[in-house]
Amino acid sequence: MTRRVHQADKGNFVRLIISVNNGIGTGLPAPWLSRGRVFLDRPLWSLARVGATGGLAMDDLQYLNGIWNRLRSMADGSAPSAAIQIATVSSTGSPGLRTVIVREASFEEATVSFITDIRSTKIKDIRRDPRVSAISYELESRVQIKLAGTAAIVDDKDARHAVWERLKPHSRKQFERDLPSGISLYSSDGTPMGWEDDGASPKEPYDRFALVSISVTSAEWLDVSTEDHTRYAFYRDRQPKWRSIRLSP
Ligand SMILES: Cc1cc2nc3c(=O)[nH]c(=O)nc-3n(C[C@H](O)[C@H](O)[C@H](O)COP(=O)(O)O)c2cc1C
């Protein structure tokens, strides 16, 4: 990566030119930059303002708030759907994908939580490699939200208990199943298969219940409701503050 900055002959602005091989060293997350050259013309005064505050422009802030409002409304049940697809890195290195329900979302902590069975494949994946990404599309608003971050199984007794207490009976019931998810019920010739656990698996529903918290390092907003689709990316991988990039859709 090379970065050149020069002041243009005419006009009071600077052109930032960034030649990109793979995004490494640019300070921008690799997935958002591929080979090529990007440049950015900025009035001198605007660079001074951004440098001084480190803050987001109002427009950008509106989209970041949009992402977190949406996640919060999924968690409190006021969104049309609370379903989000979570991708993990599987044992073979291929992506593992499934739907889960958003249970908690905190802009302040930059976390999103879901619950699952401690015996599930996604928990095994997360224990091996905590990197996850998540995506949700809302049909009504035609907005897609994409997240990336690292997942952790929450140990905190009070935090687990608080979420468990809020679960509806049918959600708690999922943890009463002795058979872990994804176990074959029939052999290839149609014979029902038996199941004997290894004795190490938890027996109580509450002990099978896992609360997983994703520490979000990047978030993306894509609105396809208008002709000019709007796409914003936000990231906070190196510092607690959010930084933004407007992307071509
Ligand atoms: C609408 C919907 C919501 C779901 N919510 C959850 C959830 O909150 N937690 C969960 O573990 N599985 C949930 N599931 C089931 C998962 O998608 C998945 O099949 C299961 O957890 C096994 O995933 P794994 O084998 O990849 O770990 C949901 C499925 C659907 C269709």
The ligand as an SDF file (V2000), in Angstrom:
LIG
                    3D

 31 33  0  0  0  0  0  0  0  0999 V2000
  -36.7140  -18.1180   12.5530 C   0  0  0  0  0  0  0  0  0  0  0  0
  -35.6460  -18.9780   13.1910 C   0  0  0  0  0  0  0  0  0  0  0  0
  -35.1040  -18.5640   14.3890 C   0  0  0  0  0  0  0  0  0  0  0  0
  -34.1170  -19.3400   15.0010 C   0  0  0  0  0  0  0  0  0  0  0  0
  -33.5760  -18.9070   16.1710 N   0  0  0  0  0  0  0  0  0  0  0  0
  -32.5600  -19.5870   16.7360 C   0  0  0  0  0  0  0  0  0  0  0  0
  -31.9050  -19.0730   17.8880 C   0  0  0  0  0  0  0  0  0  0  0  0
  -32.2180  -17.9980   18.4120 O   0  0  0  0  0  0  0  0  0  0  0  0
  -30.9000  -19.8200   18.4200 N   0  0  0  0  0  0  0  0  0  0  0  0
  -30.5110  -21.0100   17.8550 C   0  0  0  0  0  0  0  0  0  0  0  0
  -29.5900  -21.6230   18.3860 O   0  0  0  0  0  0  0  0  0  0  0  0
  -31.1080  -21.5130   16.7720 N   0  0  0  0  0  0  0  0  0  0  0  0
  -32.1220  -20.8290   16.1850 C   0  0  0  0  0  0  0  0  0  0  0  0
  -32.7140  -21.3140   15.0430 N   0  0  0  0  0  0  0  0  0  0  0  0
  -32.2500  -22.6010   14.4860 C   0  0  0  0  0  0  0  0  0  0  0  0
  -30.9030  -22.3740   13.7560 C   0  0  0  0  0  0  0  0  0  0  0  0
  -31.1250  -21.6880   12.5540 O   0  0  0  0  0  0  0  0  0  0  0  0
  -30.1250  -23.6640   13.5070 C   0  0  0  0  0  0  0  0  0  0  0  0
  -30.8400  -24.5350   12.6860 O   0  0  0  0  0  0  0  0  0  0  0  0
  -29.7540  -24.3900   14.7970 C   0  0  0  0  0  0  0  0  0  0  0  0
  -29.4240  -23.4890   15.8210 O   0  0  0  0  0  0  0  0  0  0  0  0
  -28.5620  -25.3340   14.5620 C   0  0  0  0  0  0  0  0  0  0  0  0
  -27.4880  -24.5500   14.1400 O   0  0  0  0  0  0  0  0  0  0  0  0
  -25.9640  -25.0770   14.1280 P   0  0  0  0  0  0  0  0  0  0  0  0
  -26.0380  -26.5670   13.9260 O   0  0  0  0  0  0  0  0  0  0  0  0
  -25.3380  -24.3570   12.9860 O   0  0  0  0  0  0  0  0  0  0  0  0
  -25.3420  -24.7080   15.4300 O   0  0  0  0  0  0  0  0  0  0  0  0
  -33.6720  -20.5500   14.4120 C   0  0  0  0  0  0  0  0  0  0  0  0
  -34.2160  -20.9330   13.1830 C   0  0  0  0  0  0  0  0  0  0  0  0
  -35.1690  -20.1540   12.5750 C   0  0  0  0  0  0  0  0  0  0  0  0
  -35.7090  -20.5890   11.2480 C   0  0  0  0  0  0  0  0  0  0  0  0
  1  2  1  0
  2  3  1  0
  2 30  2  0
  3  4  2  0
  4  5  1  0
  4 28  1  0
  5  6  2  0
  6  7  1  0
  6 13  1  0
  7  8  2  0
  7  9  1  0
  9 10  1  0
 10 11  2  0
 10 12  1  0
 12 13  2  0
 13 14  1  0
 14 15  1  0
 14 28  1  0
 15 16  1  0
 16 17  1  0
 16 18  1  0
 18 19  1  0
 18 20  1  0
 20 21  1  0
 20 22  1  0
 22 23  1  0
 23 24  1  0
 24 25  2  0
 24 26  1  0
 24 27  1  0
 28 29  2  0
 29 30  1  0
 30 31  1  0
M  END
$$$$
